[in-house]
Amino acid sequence: MPTAKQAHKPVEKDAIDHDPNIESLIEGARYPATVRSLTSFAEDQGASEEALDIIQALPDRDYSSLSEVLRATGQIEKLPGQENLFSSN
């Protein structure tokens, strides 16, 4: 049975299943935040390589909140090194 945190995970058609710890890894980050600052913050929190790959696959822009980052992770179809990183839908 999914926990409360997992229940509101962003869902997009054909999206990959994301590391459920992304939210807890970056929820204390300062916003606005860039991909670089989110990656650094997550590294300091002991993020897995998979979690860091997901963060680094985000579009390179400023994020104003945690919820904005989580919405963006729902658009990632494939991890770096694979084709078609982001959905065109």
Secondary structure, DSSP 8 states (H G I E B T S, - for coil): ---HHHHT----TT-----TTHHHHHTT--SSB-HHHHHHHHHHTT--HHHHHHHHTS-SS-B-SHHHHHHHHTTB-S-TTSS--B---
